[in-house]
């Protein structure tokens, strides 16, 4: 066996550190000893102990993730507007073949993708902006942009203006979607890190539930306000969130990467309970040590570094895990109201079912918290993909008898809601958690941004196909669309079995070691990591 070399960060005199001089004089830190103690404390801290010790960390994580409610609201809004009577009269065309108004397949694709193009721009920009300016400043600026861009959608007099309004609104949505999980993973201790990153999916579901409620309440209106009010509701979020988030703390991990160790210590104290602020120095030391370990691994902080060495594998896992939320059939499920109306249900019944489905999604995310605590990430994700593929296959099979048996359309509706329930217990929340955990800390924001960009790209592809598959004036597949998404979900399932690792109960330093040792995804959970002895091998880490 080759001689092992330890990757160590021994005694760092922060006083002499050029980057830290601006922080002020601080005494010498024993990083190595404090890091060992902090890593032990992270594993020893239970959930309720963590909540008691870091209540403000939980509170700020919850509030920051609330920005994602707006993206969830819009996701439900746009896809389900296609079955909205007054909306299609305003922006659609009359078709004699169906004796009614429809948006053409091309414009359905266009509007769906408008809500994805903007977020790609926002996510890509956030990869640079958050690294340069920090989380807090970028969040506040994005909320101002959001409030301004809503005007374009609200006052749109034609479908082209509406298209550009959605693109503009999508820019801050992309920032929020990549900011929430990254911020949560950086301020939360290990004990409730998974819960709070998964909570972002609940925020998404909350937005969908609010959107479903607004649509259902206004579906019977016969004037322009039936679709303008849903756009106006978006103004309810930016101002109160801006006021609250003005006081939110910066990420201590970001401060450490800037060399501002004393400021990072102040933030950790601020996030801690006033009655228990011990070990703040140790927690910051763990951040410094992890950051130095990744520098030893040659983990840089540029976009290209996400595709180099062991970070390429981490980027792949983050991207495919996020893409799995789409490849398992979300484009089909999230336009459920339109599918239900094409299957023969009335618009009122369709929106009631859609509203009930979003409520079930909310409940499913709560259940996911308990499942993740018991089973971890990998088993839940794989099991969820399997059952969603099964439901989609059954929906496709039932469609062969839909015109002969009246009750089949209701069975398909129930299966679509069950798909949403399983999604919200598995792929939905875990799809947010894994990308926020799997990336190197120096590349976390960019890894999440890349993963979310991949999500938006595959969503664009799905949105290009879905309207044509289900639109009666296009391919008219109806429920047989389930076969297509079943096949896509099956491919995702095969990838998960061989490539998706278990990240439960792993600190970021431990994940660095597991990836550097090239441990198989199926063996992540059972592999023991000793951060202080034979696993800190510089020769093995330098790939």
C-alpha positions as CSV (number, residue, x, y, z in Angstrom):
1,X,0.0,0.0,0.0
2,X,1.4,3.4,-0.9
3,X,2.5,5.8,1.8
4,X,-0.5,7.9,3.0
5,X,-0.3,11.6,3.4
6,X,-2.7,13.5,5.6
7,X,-4.4,16.6,4.3
8,X,-4.3,18.8,7.3
9,X,-5.0,22.4,8.2
10,X,-3.0,22.8,11.4
11,X,-2.8,26.1,13.2
12,X,-4.1,29.0,11.2
13,X,-3.2,32.4,12.5
14,X,-6.1,34.4,11.3
15,X,-4.3,37.6,12.3
16,X,-1.6,36.9,9.7
17,X,-4.2,35.9,7.0
18,X,-4.2,38.6,4.4
19,X,-7.9,38.0,3.6
20,X,-8.9,38.1,7.3
21,X,-7.1,41.3,8.3
22,X,-10.1,43.4,7.4
23,X,-12.1,41.5,10.0
24,X,-10.0,42.7,12.9
25,X,-7.6,41.1,15.2
26,X,-8.4,37.6,16.4
27,X,-6.4,35.1,18.3
28,X,-4.8,31.9,16.8
29,X,-7.3,29.2,16.0
30,X,-6.6,25.5,16.5
31,X,-8.5,24.5,13.4
32,X,-7.7,20.8,13.5
33,X,-8.7,20.2,17.1
34,X,-11.8,22.3,16.8
35,X,-12.8,20.6,13.5
36,X,-12.7,17.1,15.1
37,X,-14.8,18.3,18.0
38,X,-17.3,20.0,15.7
39,X,-17.7,16.9,13.4
40,X,-18.4,14.8,16.5
41,X,-21.0,17.3,17.8
42,X,-22.7,17.4,14.4
43,X,-23.3,13.6,14.5
44,X,-24.2,13.6,18.3
45,X,-26.8,16.4,17.9
46,X,-30.4,15.0,17.7
47,X,-33.2,16.7,15.8
48,X,-34.9,18.3,18.8
49,X,-31.6,19.3,20.4
50,X,-30.6,21.0,17.1
51,X,-33.9,22.9,17.0
52,X,-33.3,24.0,20.6
53,X,-29.7,25.0,19.9
54,X,-30.2,26.6,16.4
55,X,-33.8,27.9,16.4
56,X,-32.9,31.0,14.3
57,X,-31.2,28.9,11.7
58,X,-34.4,27.0,11.2
59,X,-36.5,30.2,11.1
60,X,-34.3,31.9,8.5
61,X,-34.2,28.8,6.4
62,X,-38.0,28.6,6.4
63,X,-38.4,32.3,5.5
64,X,-35.8,32.3,2.6
65,X,-37.4,29.1,1.1
66,X,-40.7,30.9,1.1
67,X,-39.5,32.8,-2.0
68,X,-39.9,29.5,-3.9
69,X,-43.7,29.7,-3.3
70,X,-43.9,32.2,-6.2
71,X,-42.3,29.7,-8.7
72,X,-44.7,26.9,-7.5
73,X,-47.6,29.3,-7.9
74,X,-46.7,30.1,-11.4
75,X,-46.0,26.5,-12.4
76,X,-49.5,25.6,-11.5
77,X,-50.9,28.8,-13.0
78,X,-49.6,28.7,-16.5
79,X,-50.2,25.0,-17.3
80,X,-53.7,25.1,-16.0
81,X,-54.6,28.4,-17.7
82,X,-54.9,26.4,-20.9
83,X,-58.2,25.0,-19.7
84,X,-59.4,28.3,-18.3
85,X,-62.4,29.5,-20.4
86,X,-61.8,33.3,-20.3
87,X,-58.0,32.9,-20.7
88,X,-58.3,30.9,-23.9
89,X,-60.9,33.3,-25.2
90,X,-58.5,36.2,-24.7
91,X,-55.3,34.6,-26.0
92,X,-56.5,31.6,-28.0
93,X,-58.4,31.0,-31.3
94,X,-61.8,29.5,-32.2
95,X,-61.7,26.0,-33.7
96,X,-64.8,24.8,-35.5
97,X,-63.7,21.2,-35.2
98,X,-64.2,21.3,-31.4
99,X,-66.7,24.2,-31.4
100,X,-64.7,26.1,-28.8
101,X,-61.6,28.1,-28.1
102,X,-58.1,26.7,-27.7
103,X,-54.6,27.9,-27.5
104,X,-52.7,26.4,-30.4
105,X,-50.1,23.7,-29.5
106,X,-47.3,26.1,-30.5
107,X,-48.4,28.8,-28.1
108,X,-49.0,26.3,-25.3
109,X,-45.4,25.3,-25.8
110,X,-44.3,28.9,-26.0
111,X,-46.0,30.0,-22.8
112,X,-44.9,26.9,-20.9
113,X,-41.3,27.5,-22.0
114,X,-41.4,31.2,-21.3
115,X,-41.6,30.3,-17.7
116,X,-38.5,28.1,-18.1
117,X,-36.3,30.4,-20.2
118,X,-36.2,33.2,-17.6
119,X,-35.3,30.8,-14.7
120,X,-32.4,29.5,-16.8
121,X,-31.1,33.0,-17.1
122,X,-31.7,33.6,-13.4
123,X,-30.1,30.4,-12.3
124,X,-27.0,30.9,-14.4
125,X,-26.6,34.5,-13.1
126,X,-27.1,33.4,-9.5
127,X,-24.1,31.1,-9.8
128,X,-21.9,34.1,-10.2
129,X,-23.9,36.7,-8.2
130,X,-24.2,34.7,-5.0
131,X,-20.5,33.9,-5.0
132,X,-19.6,37.6,-5.6
133,X,-22.1,39.4,-3.5
134,X,-23.5,36.8,-1.0
135,X,-27.0,35.4,-0.6
136,X,-28.6,38.3,1.2
137,X,-28.0,41.1,-1.3
138,X,-28.9,38.9,-4.3
139,X,-32.2,37.9,-2.6
140,X,-33.2,41.5,-1.9
141,X,-32.4,42.7,-5.4
142,X,-34.4,39.7,-6.9
143,X,-37.5,40.6,-4.9
144,X,-37.4,44.1,-6.3
145,X,-37.1,42.7,-9.9
146,X,-40.0,40.3,-9.2
147,X,-42.3,43.1,-8.1
148,X,-41.5,45.1,-11.3
149,X,-41.8,42.3,-13.8
150,X,-45.2,41.3,-12.6
151,X,-46.6,44.5,-14.2
152,X,-45.8,43.1,-17.7
153,X,-47.8,39.9,-17.2
154,X,-50.7,41.6,-15.5
155,X,-51.2,44.3,-18.2
156,X,-50.4,42.0,-21.2
157,X,-53.0,42.8,-23.9
158,X,-51.7,40.1,-26.3
159,X,-50.0,36.7,-26.1
160,X,-46.6,38.0,-27.2
161,X,-46.5,40.5,-24.3
162,X,-47.6,37.8,-22.0
163,X,-44.8,35.6,-23.3
164,X,-42.1,38.2,-22.5
165,X,-43.7,39.0,-19.2
166,X,-43.3,35.4,-18.2
167,X,-39.7,35.3,-19.4
168,X,-38.9,38.4,-17.2
169,X,-40.6,37.0,-14.1
170,X,-38.7,33.8,-14.6
171,X,-35.4,35.5,-14.0
172,X,-35.9,36.1,-10.2
173,X,-37.7,32.7,-10.0
174,X,-34.5,31.0,-11.2
175,X,-32.6,32.9,-8.5
176,X,-35.0,31.9,-5.8
177,X,-35.1,28.3,-6.8
178,X,-31.3,28.0,-6.6
179,X,-30.9,30.2,-3.5
180,X,-33.3,28.5,-1.2
181,X,-31.8,25.0,-1.0
182,X,-28.2,26.4,-1.0
183,X,-28.9,28.8,1.8
184,X,-30.7,26.1,3.9
185,X,-27.9,23.6,3.5
186,X,-25.3,26.3,4.6
187,X,-27.0,27.6,7.7
188,X,-28.6,24.4,9.0
189,X,-26.9,21.8,11.2
190,X,-26.7,18.2,10.0
191,X,-29.6,17.1,12.3
192,X,-32.3,19.1,10.3
193,X,-30.4,19.9,7.1
194,X,-32.4,17.3,5.2
195,X,-35.7,18.5,6.5
196,X,-35.2,22.1,5.6
197,X,-33.8,21.5,2.1
198,X,-36.8,19.2,1.5
199,X,-39.0,22.0,2.9
200,X,-38.3,23.8,-0.4
201,X,-40.6,21.3,-2.1
202,X,-43.3,22.1,0.4
203,X,-42.9,25.7,-0.6
204,X,-43.3,24.7,-4.2
205,X,-46.4,22.7,-3.2
206,X,-47.8,25.6,-1.2
207,X,-47.5,27.8,-4.3
208,X,-49.3,25.2,-6.4
209,X,-52.0,24.9,-3.7
210,X,-52.5,28.7,-3.6
211,X,-52.6,28.8,-7.4
212,X,-55.1,26.0,-7.6
213,X,-57.3,27.7,-5.0
214,X,-57.2,31.0,-6.9
215,X,-58.0,29.3,-10.2
216,X,-60.8,27.3,-8.8
217,X,-62.3,30.4,-7.1
218,X,-62.3,32.4,-10.3
219,X,-63.0,29.8,-13.0
220,X,-66.7,30.8,-13.2
221,X,-66.0,34.5,-13.8
222,X,-66.9,35.7,-17.3
223,X,-64.6,38.7,-17.5
224,X,-60.9,39.5,-17.8
225,X,-60.4,39.5,-14.1
226,X,-60.8,35.7,-14.0
227,X,-57.2,35.5,-15.4
228,X,-55.8,38.9,-14.3
229,X,-56.4,38.5,-10.6
230,X,-54.3,35.3,-10.5
231,X,-51.4,37.4,-12.0
232,X,-52.0,40.2,-9.4
233,X,-51.9,37.8,-6.5
234,X,-48.1,37.5,-7.1
235,X,-47.7,41.0,-5.7
236,X,-48.6,39.7,-2.3
237,X,-45.1,38.2,-1.8
238,X,-42.3,40.5,-2.7
239,X,-42.9,43.4,-0.3
240,X,-43.3,41.5,3.0
241,X,-40.5,39.1,2.1
242,X,-38.2,42.1,1.3
243,X,-38.9,43.7,4.7
244,X,-38.3,40.4,6.6
245,X,-35.2,39.3,4.6
246,X,-33.6,42.7,5.1
247,X,-32.6,41.4,8.5
248,X,-31.6,37.9,7.5
249,X,-27.9,36.8,8.2
250,X,-25.4,36.0,5.5
251,X,-24.3,32.4,5.0
252,X,-21.4,31.6,7.4
253,X,-20.0,29.3,4.7
254,X,-19.9,32.2,2.2
255,X,-18.1,34.4,4.8
256,X,-15.5,31.6,5.4
257,X,-14.9,31.4,1.7
258,X,-14.3,35.2,1.7
259,X,-11.7,34.7,4.6
260,X,-14.0,36.6,7.0
261,X,-13.8,34.1,9.9
262,X,-14.7,36.5,12.7
263,X,-17.9,37.5,10.8
264,X,-18.7,33.9,10.2
265,X,-18.4,33.2,14.0
266,X,-20.8,36.2,14.7
267,X,-23.4,34.7,12.3
268,X,-23.2,31.3,13.9
269,X,-23.7,32.9,17.3
270,X,-26.7,34.8,15.9
271,X,-28.2,31.6,14.5
272,X,-27.8,29.9,17.9
273,X,-30.0,30.1,20.9
274,X,-29.0,32.9,23.3
275,X,-28.9,30.3,26.1
276,X,-26.5,28.0,24.2
277,X,-23.8,29.6,22.1
278,X,-21.0,27.2,23.0
279,X,-19.0,25.6,20.2
280,X,-19.5,28.4,17.7
281,X,-15.7,28.6,17.2
282,X,-15.7,24.8,16.5
283,X,-18.4,25.1,13.9
284,X,-16.6,27.8,12.1
285,X,-13.4,25.8,12.3
286,X,-15.2,22.9,10.6
287,X,-16.2,25.2,7.8
288,X,-12.6,26.4,7.4
289,X,-11.2,22.9,7.5
290,X,-13.7,21.6,5.0
291,X,-12.9,24.5,2.7
292,X,-9.2,23.8,3.0
293,X,-9.7,20.1,2.3
294,X,-11.5,20.9,-0.9
295,X,-8.7,23.2,-1.9
296,X,-6.3,20.3,-1.4
297,X,-8.5,18.2,-3.7
298,X,-8.1,21.0,-6.2
299,X,-11.8,21.8,-6.0
300,X,-11.9,25.3,-7.5
301,X,-14.9,27.7,-7.6
302,X,-15.4,28.3,-11.3
303,X,-18.1,26.8,-13.6
304,X,-15.5,24.6,-15.3
305,X,-14.4,23.1,-12.0
306,X,-17.9,21.5,-11.8
307,X,-16.9,19.3,-14.7
308,X,-13.4,18.3,-13.5
309,X,-12.2,15.3,-11.5
310,X,-14.4,14.0,-8.8
311,X,-16.7,17.1,-9.0
312,X,-17.9,15.8,-12.4
313,X,-19.6,12.9,-10.7
314,X,-21.1,15.2,-8.0
315,X,-22.4,17.5,-10.7
316,X,-24.0,14.6,-12.6
317,X,-25.8,13.3,-9.5
318,X,-27.2,16.8,-8.7
319,X,-28.3,17.4,-12.3
320,X,-30.0,14.0,-12.9
321,X,-31.6,14.0,-9.5
322,X,-33.2,17.4,-10.3
323,X,-34.1,16.3,-13.9
324,X,-35.8,13.2,-12.4
325,X,-38.6,15.5,-11.2
326,X,-39.4,16.1,-14.9
327,X,-38.5,12.8,-16.5
328,X,-40.9,11.0,-14.2
329,X,-43.9,12.8,-15.7
330,X,-44.4,16.2,-13.9
331,X,-45.2,17.9,-17.2
332,X,-48.2,15.5,-17.4
333,X,-49.2,15.8,-13.8
334,X,-48.8,19.6,-13.5
335,X,-51.1,20.2,-16.5
336,X,-53.6,17.9,-14.9
337,X,-56.6,20.3,-15.3
338,X,-56.1,20.4,-19.0
339,X,-55.8,16.6,-19.2
340,X,-59.0,16.2,-17.1
341,X,-61.0,18.5,-19.4
342,X,-59.8,16.7,-22.5
343,X,-60.7,13.4,-20.9
344,X,-64.3,14.7,-20.5
345,X,-64.5,16.3,-17.1
346,X,-66.0,19.8,-16.8
347,X,-63.7,22.8,-16.1
348,X,-65.1,23.2,-12.6
349,X,-64.6,19.5,-11.7
350,X,-61.1,19.6,-13.2
351,X,-60.0,22.5,-11.1
352,X,-61.5,21.0,-8.0
353,X,-59.5,17.8,-8.5
354,X,-56.4,19.9,-9.3
355,X,-56.9,21.8,-6.0
356,X,-57.3,18.6,-4.1
357,X,-54.2,17.2,-5.7
358,X,-52.0,20.2,-4.6
359,X,-53.3,19.8,-1.0
360,X,-52.3,16.1,-1.1
361,X,-48.9,17.2,-2.4
362,X,-48.5,19.4,0.6
363,X,-49.3,16.5,2.9
364,X,-47.0,14.2,1.0
365,X,-44.0,16.5,1.7
366,X,-44.7,16.4,5.4
367,X,-44.8,12.6,5.3
368,X,-41.5,12.7,3.4
369,X,-39.8,14.3,6.4
370,X,-40.5,11.2,8.5
371,X,-39.6,8.9,5.6
372,X,-36.3,10.6,5.1
373,X,-35.4,10.4,8.8
374,X,-36.1,6.7,8.7
375,X,-35.0,5.5,5.3
376,X,-32.7,8.2,3.9
377,X,-32.6,9.7,0.4
378,X,-31.8,6.9,-2.0
379,X,-34.4,4.3,-1.1
380,X,-37.2,6.9,-1.1
381,X,-36.2,8.3,-4.4
382,X,-36.0,4.9,-6.1
383,X,-39.3,3.6,-4.6
384,X,-41.0,6.8,-5.7
385,X,-39.8,6.6,-9.3
386,X,-41.0,3.0,-9.5
387,X,-44.5,3.7,-8.3
388,X,-44.9,6.8,-10.5
389,X,-43.8,4.8,-13.5
390,X,-46.4,2.2,-12.6
391,X,-49.2,4.8,-12.3
392,X,-48.4,6.3,-15.6
393,X,-48.4,2.9,-17.3
394,X,-51.9,2.1,-15.9
395,X,-53.2,5.6,-17.0
396,X,-52.0,4.7,-20.5
397,X,-53.7,1.3,-20.5
398,X,-57.0,2.6,-19.2
399,X,-57.2,5.2,-22.0
400,X,-58.0,2.4,-24.5
401,X,-61.4,2.0,-22.9
402,X,-62.1,5.7,-22.0
403,X,-64.7,6.2,-24.7
404,X,-66.6,3.1,-23.8
405,X,-66.6,3.2,-20.0
406,X,-67.6,6.6,-18.5
407,X,-66.0,5.9,-15.1
408,X,-62.5,5.4,-16.6
409,X,-61.9,9.2,-16.8
410,X,-62.4,9.3,-13.0
411,X,-60.0,6.4,-12.4
412,X,-57.4,8.2,-14.5
413,X,-58.0,11.4,-12.5
414,X,-57.5,9.4,-9.2
415,X,-54.3,7.9,-10.5
416,X,-53.0,11.3,-11.6
417,X,-53.6,12.5,-8.0
418,X,-51.9,9.4,-6.6
419,X,-48.9,10.1,-8.8
420,X,-48.7,13.6,-7.3
421,X,-48.9,12.2,-3.8
422,X,-46.1,9.7,-4.4
423,X,-44.0,12.5,-6.1
424,X,-44.5,14.7,-3.1
425,X,-43.3,12.0,-0.7
426,X,-40.2,11.0,-2.7
427,X,-38.8,12.6,-5.9
428,X,-40.2,16.0,-5.1
429,X,-38.5,16.7,-1.7
430,X,-35.5,14.4,-2.2
431,X,-34.9,16.1,-5.6
432,X,-34.3,19.3,-3.7
433,X,-32.3,17.8,-0.9
434,X,-29.6,15.7,-2.8
435,X,-28.4,18.6,-5.1
436,X,-28.0,20.8,-2.0
437,X,-25.9,18.2,-0.2
438,X,-23.9,16.4,-2.9
439,X,-21.8,19.3,-4.3
440,X,-18.5,20.4,-2.9
441,X,-19.0,23.4,-0.5
442,X,-16.8,25.6,-2.7
443,X,-19.0,24.7,-5.7
444,X,-22.3,24.2,-4.0
445,X,-24.1,27.3,-5.4
446,X,-22.8,26.6,-8.9
447,X,-23.7,22.9,-8.6
448,X,-27.3,23.7,-7.6
449,X,-27.5,26.3,-10.4
450,X,-26.3,23.8,-13.0
451,X,-28.7,21.2,-11.7
452,X,-31.6,23.6,-11.8
453,X,-30.6,24.7,-15.3
454,X,-30.7,21.1,-16.4
455,X,-34.1,20.8,-14.8
456,X,-35.3,23.9,-16.7
457,X,-33.9,22.5,-20.0
458,X,-35.6,19.2,-19.7
459,X,-38.7,21.0,-18.7
460,X,-38.6,22.9,-21.9
461,X,-38.3,19.7,-23.9
462,X,-41.2,18.2,-21.9
463,X,-43.3,21.3,-22.4
464,X,-42.6,21.1,-26.2
465,X,-43.9,17.6,-26.3
466,X,-46.7,17.5,-23.7
467,X,-49.2,20.0,-25.4
468,X,-48.9,18.2,-28.7
469,X,-49.4,14.8,-27.1
470,X,-52.6,15.8,-25.3
471,X,-54.1,18.6,-27.4
472,X,-57.1,17.4,-29.4
473,X,-56.1,19.6,-32.3
474,X,-52.6,18.1,-32.5
475,X,-51.6,14.5,-31.7
476,X,-54.6,13.8,-29.4
477,X,-52.9,11.0,-27.4
478,X,-54.9,11.9,-24.2
479,X,-54.2,9.3,-21.5
480,X,-51.9,7.3,-23.7
481,X,-49.3,10.1,-23.0
482,X,-48.8,8.0,-19.8
483,X,-46.9,5.4,-21.8
484,X,-44.3,8.0,-22.9
485,X,-43.6,9.2,-19.4
486,X,-43.6,5.7,-18.1
487,X,-40.7,4.9,-20.4
488,X,-38.9,8.1,-19.3
489,X,-39.4,7.3,-15.7
490,X,-38.0,3.7,-16.2
491,X,-34.8,5.1,-17.6
492,X,-34.5,7.4,-14.6
493,X,-35.1,4.4,-12.3
494,X,-32.2,2.5,-13.9
495,X,-29.9,5.4,-13.4
496,X,-30.9,5.8,-9.8
497,X,-30.0,2.1,-9.0
498,X,-26.4,2.5,-10.1
499,X,-25.6,6.2,-9.6
500,X,-27.6,7.8,-6.8
501,X,-25.7,7.7,-3.5
502,X,-27.0,8.0,0.1
503,X,-26.2,11.3,1.7
504,X,-28.1,10.9,4.9
505,X,-26.1,11.7,8.1
506,X,-23.0,12.7,6.3
507,X,-21.2,16.0,6.9
508,X,-19.9,17.9,4.0
509,X,-16.3,16.8,4.9
510,X,-17.3,13.2,5.0
511,X,-19.0,13.5,1.6
512,X,-15.7,15.0,0.3
513,X,-13.9,11.9,1.4
514,X,-16.4,9.4,0.0
515,X,-16.3,11.0,-3.4
516,X,-12.5,11.3,-3.4
517,X,-12.3,7.5,-2.6
518,X,-14.7,6.9,-5.5
519,X,-17.1,4.8,-3.4
520,X,-19.9,3.1,-5.3
521,X,-23.3,4.8,-5.0
522,X,-24.7,1.6,-3.6
523,X,-22.1,1.5,-0.8
524,X,-22.2,5.1,0.4
525,X,-24.5,4.3,3.3
526,X,-22.4,1.4,4.7
527,X,-19.0,2.9,4.2
528,X,-17.3,4.1,7.4
529,X,-15.4,7.4,7.2
530,X,-12.6,8.3,9.6
531,X,-11.8,11.9,8.9
532,X,-8.7,11.9,11.1
533,X,-6.7,9.0,10.0
534,X,-6.4,6.9,6.8
535,X,-9.2,8.6,4.8
536,X,-7.5,12.0,4.6
537,X,-5.1,11.0,1.9
538,X,-3.8,13.8,-0.3
539,X,-2.5,11.4,-3.0
540,X,-5.9,9.7,-3.3
541,X,-7.8,12.9,-3.3
542,X,-5.9,14.6,-6.1
543,X,-7.6,13.4,-9.2
